[in-house]
Amino acid sequence: MQENITEKLLEWYKKNKRDLPWRKTNDSYYIWISEIMLQQTRVEAVKVYYEHFIKKLPTLKDLAIVSEDELLKLWEGLGYYSRVRNMQKTAKFLVEKGMETLPSTKEELLALPGIGDYTAGAILSIAYGIPSIAIDGNVYRVLGRYYAIYESINKKSTYTIYSQYLEKILPKEKAGDFTQSFMDLGSQICLPKSPKCEVCPLSDRCMAKKLNKTQDFPVNMKKKGRKVEERVVLILVCQDKIAIQKRKEDGLLASLYEFPNFLATPSVIDVENSLLEQNIAFDFIEDIGQCKHVFSHLEWYMQGFKIELRVPLEEYLWVTKEELMYKYSIPSAFSYYYEYIMKL
């Protein structure tokens, strides 16, 4: 049974693997970039970001020396900006050590900022061909269903259980293909909802399918609900420029630029009264709509207002639309209002 699943995965992957830009190389620097980008982001979206990123920063040294603002602009829209900050920390550390790419041992990789068990395993297997454990959501889903593993993947101890299953079926050769077979099978066939069991190469021995319980695996205990915040977003316009501000150096969306916003649920009248009370001269206020953004632990419900000011307020940085497009990184949380500005 163990040998059977390995052979079937490799055979299926050989015939069905996706044509992805990072699969055209075994350079560990490029593999690392793709793996970090693929965390929390769809493959189709990553393709464009990946090719643009490696064109601008083709080497580890380039990543180490690029300015933070330029780096964050390259990452704009991918979210979870701590990922790319950790990448630069790693690049700087390795360049200082005289290295031109990433190390090839799990111990060395895990000692680097932002590299955990999965990323280390993926780099070792895909870039270096070293049989390695690499467990992500796809692995949990495929193996959880195939073996009908009842332990909840929310428990730390369950990782060990899955590691033991995976260890038994690791091939000595084609380690990279094996790791990537889970990526493709999990994203194309063994889907979270409505898996395509009729075309799955593992369906004949899949325990979840035999039990008719594919939706019950992997077992995942419900997480606590997210905190909800209601915010007002101000699009301040003056003399063809837009106001932005830089967030604090720590916490959510650290050091990124944003449109002025704060906790509140005001109406147009409330905003107008607030401006009058602060003696801020304005010509026009417009309700420009609501939007929602979901973080892993938090939900923002935003109400936006466009305000045309007569004089720019000194506490903000005033930029042109072109500067917003090419220089300053605005988090995707504000994409609705960013797109609104681009249409002005």
GUVO-19112 format. One record per residue (C-alpha): x, y, z; residue number from 0. Coordinates in pm, 1 decimal. Layout:
REM residues N
<c1=X c2=Y c3=Z i=NUM>
...
***
This chain:
REM residues 344
<c1=0.0 c2=0.0 c3=0.0 i=0>
<c1=281.8 c2=239.6 c3=88.8 i=1>
<c1=484.0 c2=164.3 c3=-222.7 i=2>
<c1=167.4 c2=183.9 c3=-430.5 i=3>
<c1=83.5 c2=541.4 c3=-326.4 i=4>
<c1=438.2 c2=663.8 c3=-399.8 i=5>
<c1=450.4 c2=511.6 c3=-746.4 i=6>
<c1=102.5 c2=634.1 c3=-833.3 i=7>
<c1=177.2 c2=989.7 c3=-719.3 i=8>
<c1=498.4 c2=1005.6 c3=-923.3 i=9>
<c1=334.2 c2=852.1 c3=-1229.2 i=10>
<c1=37.6 c2=1089.1 c3=-1210.0 i=11>
<c1=264.0 c2=1392.0 c3=-1158.0 i=12>
<c1=480.7 c2=1302.5 c3=-1457.4 i=13>
<c1=174.3 c2=1308.9 c3=-1682.6 i=14>
<c1=-16.5 c2=1597.0 c3=-1522.7 i=15>
<c1=231.0 c2=1840.9 c3=-1365.4 i=16>
<c1=154.3 c2=2206.8 c3=-1420.1 i=17>
<c1=381.1 c2=2428.2 c3=-1629.1 i=18>
<c1=493.9 c2=2681.3 c3=-1368.6 i=19>
<c1=784.9 c2=2927.6 c3=-1402.4 i=20>
<c1=964.7 c2=2813.7 c3=-1085.1 i=21>
<c1=966.2 c2=2456.1 c3=-1214.5 i=22>
<c1=1205.8 c2=2557.8 c3=-1488.9 i=23>
<c1=1493.5 c2=2581.9 c3=-1239.4 i=24>
<c1=1643.9 c2=2401.0 c3=-942.7 i=25>
<c1=1814.0 c2=2715.6 c3=-808.7 i=26>
<c1=1735.5 c2=2719.1 c3=-436.1 i=27>
<c1=1704.8 c2=3102.3 c3=-432.0 i=28>
<c1=1423.2 c2=3091.9 c3=-689.8 i=29>
<c1=1258.1 c2=2788.3 c3=-530.4 i=30>
<c1=1263.2 c2=2969.8 c3=-195.3 i=31>
<c1=1102.4 c2=3282.5 c3=-343.0 i=32>
<c1=824.5 c2=3078.9 c3=-504.2 i=33>
<c1=754.4 c2=2882.2 c3=-186.2 i=34>
<c1=728.5 c2=3196.4 c3=27.8 i=35>
<c1=501.9 c2=3362.1 c3=-229.1 i=36>
<c1=279.2 c2=3054.6 c3=-250.0 i=37>
<c1=199.5 c2=3077.1 c3=119.9 i=38>
<c1=-152.5 c2=3223.4 c3=148.6 i=39>
<c1=-161.1 c2=3313.5 c3=-224.9 i=40>
<c1=-313.2 c2=3145.7 c3=-530.9 i=41>
<c1=-76.1 c2=2995.3 c3=-787.5 i=42>
<c1=-212.6 c2=3202.7 c3=-1077.3 i=43>
<c1=-151.5 c2=3524.5 c3=-884.8 i=44>
<c1=199.2 c2=3416.2 c3=-783.2 i=45>
<c1=312.6 c2=3360.8 c3=-1143.4 i=46>
<c1=311.8 c2=3732.5 c3=-1223.6 i=47>
<c1=465.2 c2=3836.3 c3=-891.6 i=48>
<c1=736.9 c2=3570.8 c3=-913.5 i=49>
<c1=855.8 c2=3665.9 c3=-1261.9 i=50>
<c1=855.4 c2=4037.1 c3=-1179.0 i=51>
<c1=1037.6 c2=3976.7 c3=-849.4 i=52>
<c1=1321.5 c2=3766.5 c3=-991.1 i=53>
<c1=1363.2 c2=4009.1 c3=-1280.8 i=54>
<c1=1413.7 c2=4295.5 c3=-1036.7 i=55>
<c1=1607.9 c2=4091.7 c3=-778.0 i=56>
<c1=1776.9 c2=3804.9 c3=-966.7 i=57>
<c1=2029.6 c2=3719.5 c3=-695.1 i=58>
<c1=2046.7 c2=3678.6 c3=-319.7 i=59>
<c1=2269.0 c2=3986.3 c3=-302.1 i=60>
<c1=2012.7 c2=4195.7 c3=-490.7 i=61>
<c1=1750.8 c2=4100.1 c3=-231.9 i=62>
<c1=1989.8 c2=4183.3 c3=51.0 i=63>
<c1=2062.2 c2=4538.6 c3=-65.0 i=64>
<c1=1727.5 c2=4656.0 c3=-208.7 i=65>
<c1=1557.1 c2=4937.2 c3=-13.6 i=66>
<c1=1262.3 c2=4842.4 c3=205.6 i=67>
<c1=1021.0 c2=5068.6 c3=17.9 i=68>
<c1=1116.2 c2=4913.2 c3=-317.5 i=69>
<c1=1096.7 c2=4563.9 c3=-169.7 i=70>
<c1=750.1 c2=4622.0 c3=-25.4 i=71>
<c1=633.9 c2=4768.8 c3=-355.2 i=72>
<c1=741.6 c2=4449.6 c3=-531.7 i=73>
<c1=539.9 c2=4253.9 c3=-274.6 i=74>
<c1=235.9 c2=4481.0 c3=-287.7 i=75>
<c1=-84.1 c2=4278.0 c3=-312.6 i=76>
<c1=62.4 c2=3952.0 c3=-181.8 i=77>
<c1=-9.2 c2=4045.8 c3=179.6 i=78>
<c1=155.6 c2=3908.4 c3=494.5 i=79>
<c1=445.8 c2=4148.4 c3=451.0 i=80>
<c1=644.0 c2=3992.1 c3=734.1 i=81>
<c1=721.9 c2=3712.9 c3=484.8 i=82>
<c1=923.4 c2=3936.6 c3=252.9 i=83>
<c1=1087.1 c2=4120.3 c3=542.2 i=84>
<c1=1209.2 c2=3787.3 c3=675.1 i=85>
<c1=1333.5 c2=3700.3 c3=328.2 i=86>
<c1=1548.8 c2=4010.5 c3=324.7 i=87>
<c1=1679.8 c2=3936.5 c3=674.6 i=88>
<c1=1780.4 c2=3591.0 c3=553.8 i=89>
<c1=1942.4 c2=3732.8 c3=239.9 i=90>
<c1=2146.0 c2=3983.4 c3=439.2 i=91>
<c1=2258.4 c2=3714.7 c3=683.5 i=92>
<c1=2367.3 c2=3475.1 c3=408.9 i=93>
<c1=2543.2 c2=3743.2 c3=203.3 i=94>
<c1=2736.0 c2=3853.7 c3=511.4 i=95>
<c1=2843.8 c2=3490.0 c3=549.2 i=96>
<c1=2974.2 c2=3496.4 c3=191.7 i=97>
<c1=2700.7 c2=3266.8 c3=54.7 i=98>
<c1=2537.7 c2=3309.6 c3=-286.2 i=99>
<c1=2233.8 c2=3090.7 c3=-227.1 i=100>
<c1=2053.1 c2=2898.7 c3=45.6 i=101>
<c1=2215.1 c2=2618.8 c3=249.8 i=102>
<c1=2137.8 c2=2254.2 c3=180.1 i=103>
<c1=2075.6 c2=2114.8 c3=529.2 i=104>
<c1=1752.8 c2=2127.5 c3=727.2 i=105>
<c1=1928.9 c2=2252.8 c3=1041.2 i=106>
<c1=2079.2 c2=2551.1 c3=858.3 i=107>
<c1=1754.4 c2=2632.9 c3=679.6 i=108>
<c1=1544.3 c2=2623.7 c3=997.4 i=109>
<c1=1785.3 c2=2869.1 c3=1160.6 i=110>
<c1=1694.8 c2=3134.0 c3=900.9 i=111>
<c1=1414.8 c2=3391.7 c3=952.5 i=112>
<c1=1079.9 c2=3292.2 c3=804.8 i=113>
<c1=1176.0 c2=2936.9 c3=710.1 i=114>
<c1=979.8 c2=2666.0 c3=887.6 i=115>
<c1=954.0 c2=2290.9 c3=850.1 i=116>
<c1=748.1 c2=2295.3 c3=530.5 i=117>
<c1=958.2 c2=2554.4 c3=345.8 i=118>
<c1=1281.1 c2=2382.2 c3=449.7 i=119>
<c1=1149.7 c2=2047.0 c3=328.8 i=120>
<c1=1031.2 c2=2195.5 c3=0.1 i=121>
<c1=1367.3 c2=2363.0 c3=-68.1 i=122>
<c1=1564.8 c2=2049.3 c3=17.4 i=123>
<c1=1352.1 c2=1820.4 c3=-198.4 i=124>
<c1=1283.9 c2=2048.0 c3=-496.7 i=125>
<c1=1614.4 c2=2237.2 c3=-520.8 i=126>
<c1=1856.3 c2=1976.0 c3=-389.5 i=127>
<c1=1675.0 c2=1647.0 c3=-453.0 i=128>
<c1=1704.5 c2=1544.2 c3=-87.8 i=129>
<c1=1412.6 c2=1328.4 c3=39.3 i=130>
<c1=1247.9 c2=1553.9 c3=296.7 i=131>
<c1=924.5 c2=1589.2 c3=490.5 i=132>
<c1=720.8 c2=1886.0 c3=361.9 i=133>
<c1=369.8 c2=1901.6 c3=506.1 i=134>
<c1=124.0 c2=2170.6 c3=395.9 i=135>
<c1=-252.8 c2=2183.6 c3=350.8 i=136>
<c1=-237.4 c2=1965.9 c3=40.1 i=137>
<c1=-46.8 c2=1692.1 c3=221.5 i=138>
<c1=-288.8 c2=1704.9 c3=514.5 i=139>
<c1=-579.7 c2=1668.4 c3=274.9 i=140>
<c1=-438.0 c2=1391.7 c3=53.2 i=141>
<c1=-289.2 c2=1178.7 c3=330.7 i=142>
<c1=-569.3 c2=1255.6 c3=575.5 i=143>
<c1=-820.1 c2=1115.1 c3=329.0 i=144>
<c1=-605.3 c2=831.4 c3=195.1 i=145>
<c1=-532.4 c2=688.3 c3=539.3 i=146>
<c1=-847.0 c2=825.5 c3=714.4 i=147>
<c1=-643.0 c2=995.7 c3=987.5 i=148>
<c1=-881.6 c2=1100.0 c3=1264.8 i=149>
<c1=-645.1 c2=1324.4 c3=1465.7 i=150>
<c1=-718.9 c2=1696.4 c3=1421.6 i=151>
<c1=-460.6 c2=1888.8 c3=1221.1 i=152>
<c1=-498.9 c2=2178.6 c3=1466.1 i=153>
<c1=-305.4 c2=1978.3 c3=1726.6 i=154>
<c1=73.2 c2=1998.7 c3=1722.4 i=155>
<c1=102.3 c2=1627.3 c3=1794.5 i=156>
<c1=-80.7 c2=1549.1 c3=1469.4 i=157>
<c1=210.7 c2=1687.7 c3=1267.2 i=158>
<c1=422.5 c2=1402.9 c3=1401.9 i=159>
<c1=161.2 c2=1148.8 c3=1298.0 i=160>
<c1=150.7 c2=1281.7 c3=942.0 i=161>
<c1=530.9 c2=1299.2 c3=934.3 i=162>
<c1=546.9 c2=929.0 c3=1016.8 i=163>
<c1=307.2 c2=843.4 c3=735.3 i=164>
<c1=501.3 c2=1061.8 c3=491.6 i=165>
<c1=839.7 c2=924.9 c3=603.4 i=166>
<c1=729.4 c2=572.2 c3=509.7 i=167>
<c1=643.5 c2=667.0 c3=151.8 i=168>
<c1=932.4 c2=907.6 c3=72.4 i=169>
<c1=1110.3 c2=792.2 c3=-243.7 i=170>
<c1=1490.1 c2=782.7 c3=-251.1 i=171>
<c1=1486.5 c2=948.1 c3=-591.3 i=172>
<c1=1266.4 c2=1216.6 c3=-752.3 i=173>
<c1=1218.1 c2=1386.2 c3=-414.7 i=174>
<c1=1117.3 c2=1714.2 c3=-578.3 i=175>
<c1=856.7 c2=1549.7 c3=-798.9 i=176>
<c1=716.4 c2=1370.5 c3=-494.8 i=177>
<c1=677.4 c2=1694.7 c3=-296.6 i=178>
<c1=521.8 c2=1875.5 c3=-591.8 i=179>
<c1=285.2 c2=1587.8 c3=-669.6 i=180>
<c1=97.7 c2=1671.2 c3=-349.1 i=181>
<c1=78.4 c2=2037.0 c3=-453.2 i=182>
<c1=-80.0 c2=1952.7 c3=-786.3 i=183>
<c1=-302.4 c2=1667.9 c3=-672.5 i=184>
<c1=-430.0 c2=1872.9 c3=-378.8 i=185>
<c1=-504.6 c2=2180.5 c3=-588.3 i=186>
<c1=-648.7 c2=2006.8 c3=-893.4 i=187>
<c1=-804.3 c2=1677.5 c3=-781.1 i=188>
<c1=-820.2 c2=1628.7 c3=-403.2 i=189>
<c1=-1002.8 c2=1957.1 c3=-350.1 i=190>
<c1=-1127.0 c2=2081.6 c3=-9.7 i=191>
<c1=-1483.6 c2=2067.8 c3=-140.0 i=192>
<c1=-1616.8 c2=1831.6 c3=-406.3 i=193>
<c1=-1295.6 c2=1633.6 c3=-466.7 i=194>
<c1=-1269.9 c2=1473.1 c3=-811.8 i=195>
<c1=-1239.9 c2=1117.0 c3=-683.3 i=196>
<c1=-1338.1 c2=971.3 c3=-1020.6 i=197>
<c1=-1006.4 c2=1085.6 c3=-1174.5 i=198>
<c1=-783.0 c2=1057.9 c3=-867.4 i=199>
<c1=-493.1 c2=812.8 c3=-905.1 i=200>
<c1=-528.3 c2=715.4 c3=-537.8 i=201>
<c1=-903.5 c2=657.9 c3=-527.3 i=202>
<c1=-888.1 c2=277.1 c3=-542.4 i=203>
<c1=-726.5 c2=258.4 c3=-197.3 i=204>
<c1=-843.3 c2=587.2 c3=-42.4 i=205>
<c1=-1002.9 c2=510.3 c3=293.9 i=206>
<c1=-1212.6 c2=827.4 c3=302.9 i=207>
<c1=-1363.7 c2=740.6 c3=-35.0 i=208>
<c1=-1437.9 c2=384.3 c3=77.2 i=209>
<c1=-1608.9 c2=520.8 c3=388.5 i=210>
<c1=-1787.5 c2=786.6 c3=178.9 i=211>
<c1=-1648.7 c2=1048.5 c3=415.6 i=212>
<c1=-1416.9 c2=1260.9 c3=201.3 i=213>
<c1=-1558.6 c2=1580.7 c3=352.5 i=214>
<c1=-1468.5 c2=1461.7 c3=703.2 i=215>
<c1=-1094.2 c2=1458.5 c3=632.6 i=216>
<c1=-858.0 c2=1601.9 c3=722.4 i=217>
<c1=-1010.8 c2=1645.1 c3=1067.2 i=218>
<c1=-997.4 c2=2013.1 c3=1156.8 i=219>
<c1=-1139.8 c2=2147.2 c3=1483.1 i=220>
<c1=-1314.1 c2=2480.3 c3=1439.6 i=221>
<c1=-1108.4 c2=2787.3 c3=1518.4 i=222>
<c1=-1229.5 c2=3080.4 c3=1724.7 i=223>
<c1=-1408.0 c2=3355.9 c3=1535.5 i=224>
<c1=-1215.6 c2=3658.9 c3=1413.9 i=225>
<c1=-1228.5 c2=3995.9 c3=1583.9 i=226>
<c1=-1432.3 c2=4250.9 c3=1386.2 i=227>
<c1=-1342.2 c2=4619.7 c3=1351.0 i=228>
<c1=-1543.2 c2=4894.9 c3=1179.3 i=229>
<c1=-1321.2 c2=5163.6 c3=1029.6 i=230>
<c1=-1355.4 c2=5483.5 c3=831.7 i=231>
<c1=-1111.8 c2=5541.3 c3=543.3 i=232>
<c1=-1046.2 c2=5895.7 c3=422.4 i=233>
<c1=-933.9 c2=5965.9 c3=66.9 i=234>
<c1=-800.6 c2=6317.1 c3=112.9 i=235>
<c1=-736.7 c2=6498.7 c3=-215.6 i=236>
<c1=-566.4 c2=6837.3 c3=-256.2 i=237>
<c1=-409.7 c2=6990.7 c3=-565.7 i=238>
<c1=-410.3 c2=6659.3 c3=-755.9 i=239>
<c1=-234.3 c2=6477.9 c3=-472.5 i=240>
<c1=-357.3 c2=6212.7 c3=-229.5 i=241>
<c1=-278.0 c2=6184.9 c3=140.8 i=242>
<c1=-111.2 c2=5871.7 c3=276.4 i=243>
<c1=61.5 c2=5788.0 c3=602.2 i=244>
<c1=309.6 c2=5526.6 c3=717.9 i=245>
<c1=203.8 c2=5269.9 c3=975.7 i=246>
<c1=402.4 c2=5191.9 c3=1287.7 i=247>
<c1=714.1 c2=4974.6 c3=1263.3 i=248>
<c1=547.4 c2=4689.1 c3=1449.5 i=249>
<c1=211.6 c2=4516.8 c3=1453.3 i=250>
<c1=-37.3 c2=4466.6 c3=1171.4 i=251>
<c1=84.1 c2=4587.8 c3=827.3 i=252>
<c1=398.5 c2=4727.1 c3=991.7 i=253>
<c1=578.6 c2=5010.7 c3=808.4 i=254>
<c1=343.3 c2=5003.7 c3=509.8 i=255>
<c1=172.0 c2=5309.4 c3=368.3 i=256>
<c1=-203.3 c2=5351.5 c3=399.9 i=257>
<c1=-484.0 c2=5598.7 c3=349.7 i=258>
<c1=-581.4 c2=5780.7 c3=671.6 i=259>
<c1=-821.1 c2=5557.8 c3=864.3 i=260>
<c1=-947.1 c2=5503.4 c3=1217.4 i=261>
<c1=-1200.2 c2=5310.3 c3=1420.6 i=262>
<c1=-1543.4 c2=5466.4 c3=1365.8 i=263>
<c1=-1876.0 c2=5429.1 c3=1185.3 i=264>
<c1=-1952.9 c2=5789.4 c3=1083.2 i=265>
<c1=-2191.2 c2=5933.3 c3=825.8 i=266>
<c1=-2111.8 c2=6213.7 c3=581.2 i=267>
<c1=-2257.7 c2=6459.0 c3=834.8 i=268>
<c1=-2032.9 c2=6323.5 c3=1109.7 i=269>
<c1=-1723.0 c2=6366.2 c3=891.9 i=270>
<c1=-1828.7 c2=6715.7 c3=790.0 i=271>
<c1=-1884.6 c2=6818.7 c3=1152.0 i=272>
<c1=-1547.1 c2=6678.2 c3=1252.2 i=273>
<c1=-1371.1 c2=6882.6 c3=981.9 i=274>
<c1=-1552.9 c2=7197.8 c3=1086.5 i=275>
<c1=-1462.4 c2=7142.9 c3=1453.1 i=276>
<c1=-1094.5 c2=7110.9 c3=1357.4 i=277>
<c1=-1108.1 c2=7420.1 c3=1133.2 i=278>
<c1=-1005.4 c2=7216.4 c3=829.0 i=279>
<c1=-1104.0 c2=7391.6 c3=505.9 i=280>
<c1=-1269.4 c2=7164.3 c3=250.7 i=281>
<c1=-1477.3 c2=7195.0 c3=-64.4 i=282>
<c1=-1649.5 c2=6861.5 c3=-98.6 i=283>
<c1=-1724.3 c2=6534.1 c3=82.1 i=284>
<c1=-1845.3 c2=6220.6 c3=-92.9 i=285>
<c1=-1942.9 c2=5875.7 c3=32.0 i=286>
<c1=-1740.0 c2=5637.4 c3=-187.8 i=287>
<c1=-1864.5 c2=5306.8 c3=-56.1 i=288>
<c1=-1801.9 c2=5020.5 c3=180.1 i=289>
<c1=-1573.0 c2=4720.4 c3=161.7 i=290>
<c1=-1450.7 c2=4434.5 c3=375.7 i=291>
<c1=-1105.6 c2=4283.3 c3=426.3 i=292>
<c1=-1033.5 c2=3961.2 c3=612.6 i=293>
<c1=-701.8 c2=3901.4 c3=789.0 i=294>
<c1=-621.8 c2=3566.5 c3=950.4 i=295>
<c1=-735.1 c2=3690.2 c3=1292.8 i=296>
<c1=-928.5 c2=4008.2 c3=1214.5 i=297>
<c1=-1198.7 c2=4148.5 c3=986.0 i=298>
<c1=-1217.1 c2=4511.7 c3=878.9 i=299>
<c1=-1548.3 c2=4660.7 c3=767.7 i=300>
<c1=-1461.8 c2=4992.4 c3=604.5 i=301>
<c1=-1660.0 c2=5297.5 c3=502.3 i=302>
<c1=-1480.3 c2=5536.3 c3=268.9 i=303>
<c1=-1513.9 c2=5909.7 c3=211.1 i=304>
<c1=-1344.2 c2=6126.4 c3=-48.2 i=305>
<c1=-1269.7 c2=6475.9 c3=83.2 i=306>
<c1=-1137.0 c2=6759.1 c3=-130.9 i=307>
<c1=-928.3 c2=6987.9 c3=88.4 i=308>
<c1=-828.5 c2=7345.3 c3=12.5 i=309>
<c1=-494.5 c2=7318.2 c3=191.8 i=310>
<c1=-289.7 c2=6999.0 c3=245.0 i=311>
<c1=-260.3 c2=6885.1 c3=606.3 i=312>
<c1=99.1 c2=6870.9 c3=727.0 i=313>
<c1=67.2 c2=6541.2 c3=916.6 i=314>
<c1=27.2 c2=6343.8 c3=593.1 i=315>
<c1=251.4 c2=6258.6 c3=300.7 i=316>
<c1=100.5 c2=6392.2 c3=-21.2 i=317>
<c1=167.4 c2=6189.6 c3=-335.9 i=318>
<c1=57.1 c2=6170.4 c3=-697.5 i=319>
<c1=-128.8 c2=5876.3 c3=-851.2 i=320>
<c1=190.5 c2=5782.7 c3=-1035.3 i=321>
<c1=384.6 c2=5770.1 c3=-707.4 i=322>
<c1=114.3 c2=5548.7 c3=-559.1 i=323>
<c1=149.8 c2=5313.2 c3=-853.6 i=324>
<c1=527.6 c2=5285.6 c3=-864.4 i=325>
<c1=677.2 c2=5398.0 c3=-534.4 i=326>
<c1=458.6 c2=5347.9 c3=-228.3 i=327>
<c1=324.2 c2=5010.1 c3=-120.7 i=328>
<c1=-43.3 c2=5016.9 c3=-24.1 i=329>
<c1=-174.3 c2=4696.4 c3=145.1 i=330>
<c1=-440.8 c2=4497.8 c3=-37.6 i=331>
<c1=-673.2 c2=4573.3 c3=254.5 i=332>
<c1=-722.3 c2=4914.1 c3=88.8 i=333>
<c1=-742.3 c2=4784.5 c3=-270.9 i=334>
<c1=-1104.2 c2=4899.7 c3=-312.6 i=335>
<c1=-1005.4 c2=5261.1 c3=-237.6 i=336>
<c1=-677.2 c2=5233.4 c3=-428.6 i=337>
<c1=-870.3 c2=5131.9 c3=-740.3 i=338>
<c1=-1112.9 c2=5417.1 c3=-680.8 i=339>
<c1=-820.8 c2=5663.6 c3=-680.4 i=340>
<c1=-675.5 c2=5517.9 c3=-999.6 i=341>
<c1=-1004.5 c2=5600.0 c3=-1175.9 i=342>
<c1=-1005.6 c2=5964.9 c3=-1068.0 i=343>
***
